[in-house]
């Protein structure tokens, strides 16, 4: 391999991944994710993971304290991943 080829190989680097654009408004948290449209099973899995992350956060303790366990569970079930 010649000097130019080695220098060229050193210059070709992949760009770092761009951050996922996300915003919060009156309808909830929105994010743009590259790729094809997720299936219902994938949406259900994203919902399950999101709800579990809320359960592990300090927000969950606040919800239970403020609304009680039953109402907090009802509110948590409303936190769903959906296409929009």
Buried (B, 14 or more C-beta within 10 A) or exposed (E): EEEEEEEEEEEEEEEEEEEEEEEEEEEEEEEEEEEEEBEEEEBEEBBEEBBEEBBEEEEBEEBBEEEEEEEBBEEBEEEBBEEE
